Amino acid sequence: MSDKKKKNTPYRPAVLPPEVREGQSVELLKALHILTRDGQLNQDSRRKLKQVYHLYQFIEPLLQELADAATPCTLADHGAGKSYLGFILYDLFFKQREIGHIFGIETRQELVQRSQELAEHLQFPRMSFLNLSVEASITSPDLPAQIDMVTALHACNTATDDAIRFALHKKARFIVLVPCCQAEVAAVLRQHKNKMLGQTSLSEMWRHAIHTREFGSHLTNVLRCLALEAYGYQVTVTELVGWEHSMKNELIIARYTGQRRGNARQRLLAILQEFGLEELTPRFLPEMPAAAQGEQEAV
Ligand SMILES: C[S@@+](CC[C@H](N)C(=O)[O-])C[C@H]1O[C@@H](n2cnc3c(N)ncnc32)[C@H](O)[C@@H]1O
């Protein structure tokens, strides 16, 4: 190796922790503070790496399916934060392929800038970071009309709902969500609690304050799944095991099949009515432009 090349090659310790995978960028892991300067695993970040690897196990076969079907493999990651997920996906999957582009959507400008700089530094050219809310990204000219996969990992409150709306508009083939707590449904349950206590014994499910919060959160994810089924997605809900320290470990994976589940829309509307949540109908059954409702090719 020439001296010049040696100088430009980042230091790679001879022995790396077993968590670091073949071909993975040590420089990236250091920049994300997953590895310390001397290449050891940062104990505080071990959990984050484990979480993202675990999620990768679910995402990688879906990306491979997209690649096999010769789709452009565009991915939008909503509420990207420091973009751990986007960077690890790029490093493990996109880097060695000539296809694909990852867009990180994030409202905090400093995180967007930091991610942009890191992508440039690592020479990850097919990564872009946009300082936008999820909602604004739906109509942003900086994103393509079609996005193949949408991810949202702990995107706050209703940002997950906006990510679903984004995915519907962009005709995403796959949607991978690990929701954060959503406060809106619980707030409406709380607001109508007295009235509902007189109307239905089901209101016992959310009479106590802690139940209002937890039941609201659970109901939100139930409504999200029904909405996805109503729009032609097949939905799998599972636990993101390995997240033993996280309360928010529900993983929702939706695959576009074009087959709308027969009674999903009706069930969703019935649940909204039974629980006094009718005002949230546009949240869970958003109006879709005709173009976005048209048939898309299922993978
Ligand atoms: C809990 S962090 C999760 C970050 C990252 N996905 C992860 O798991 O490491 C949530 C991120 O979503 C961003 N965020 C919250 N609401 C948003 C919105 N409406 N649009 C875009 N980003 C949002 C926050 O600024 C924050 O960085």
The ligand as an SDF file (V2000), in Angstrom:
LIG
                    3D

 27 29  0  0  0  0  0  0  0  0999 V2000
  -37.2320    9.4750   19.3840 C   0  0  0  0  0  0  0  0  0  0  0  0
  -36.3680   10.1880   18.0520 S   0  0  0  0  0  0  0  0  0  0  0  0
  -36.0270    8.7640   17.0670 C   0  0  0  0  0  0  0  0  0  0  0  0
  -34.8680    8.9710   16.1550 C   0  0  0  0  0  0  0  0  0  0  0  0
  -34.4730    7.7690   15.3130 C   0  0  0  0  0  0  0  0  0  0  0  0
  -35.5300    7.3510   14.4340 N   0  0  0  0  0  0  0  0  0  0  0  0
  -34.0090    6.6460   16.1920 C   0  0  0  0  0  0  0  0  0  0  0  0
  -34.7810    5.7250   16.4400 O   0  0  0  0  0  0  0  0  0  0  0  0
  -32.8640    6.6950   16.6390 O   0  0  0  0  0  0  0  0  0  0  0  0
  -37.6610   10.9920   17.1200 C   0  0  0  0  0  0  0  0  0  0  0  0
  -37.1440   11.9590   16.0930 C   0  0  0  0  0  0  0  0  0  0  0  0
  -38.2550   12.3760   15.2920 O   0  0  0  0  0  0  0  0  0  0  0  0
  -38.1410   13.7610   15.0350 C   0  0  0  0  0  0  0  0  0  0  0  0
  -39.5160   14.2420   14.7500 N   0  0  0  0  0  0  0  0  0  0  0  0
  -40.5390   14.3850   15.6260 C   0  0  0  0  0  0  0  0  0  0  0  0
  -41.6520   14.7800   15.0130 N   0  0  0  0  0  0  0  0  0  0  0  0
  -41.3350   14.8910   13.6930 C   0  0  0  0  0  0  0  0  0  0  0  0
  -42.0710   15.2620   12.5360 C   0  0  0  0  0  0  0  0  0  0  0  0
  -43.3600   15.5720   12.6240 N   0  0  0  0  0  0  0  0  0  0  0  0
  -41.4390   15.2690   11.3580 N   0  0  0  0  0  0  0  0  0  0  0  0
  -40.1190   14.9170   11.2700 C   0  0  0  0  0  0  0  0  0  0  0  0
  -39.3750   14.5660   12.3290 N   0  0  0  0  0  0  0  0  0  0  0  0
  -39.9600   14.5320   13.5310 C   0  0  0  0  0  0  0  0  0  0  0  0
  -37.5250   14.3260   16.3000 C   0  0  0  0  0  0  0  0  0  0  0  0
  -36.8720   15.5690   16.0790 O   0  0  0  0  0  0  0  0  0  0  0  0
  -36.5560   13.2250   16.6780 C   0  0  0  0  0  0  0  0  0  0  0  0
  -35.2790   13.4190   16.1240 O   0  0  0  0  0  0  0  0  0  0  0  0
  1  2  1  0
  2  3  1  0
  2 10  1  0
  3  4  1  0
  4  5  1  0
  5  6  1  0
  5  7  1  0
  7  8  2  0
  7  9  1  0
 10 11  1  0
 11 12  1  0
 11 26  1  0
 12 13  1  0
 13 14  1  0
 13 24  1  0
 14 15  1  0
 14 23  1  0
 15 16  2  0
 16 17  1  0
 17 18  1  0
 17 23  2  0
 18 19  1  0
 18 20  2  0
 20 21  1  0
 21 22  2  0
 22 23  1  0
 24 25  1  0
 24 26  1  0
 26 27  1  0
M  CHG  2   2   1   9  -1
M  END
$$$$
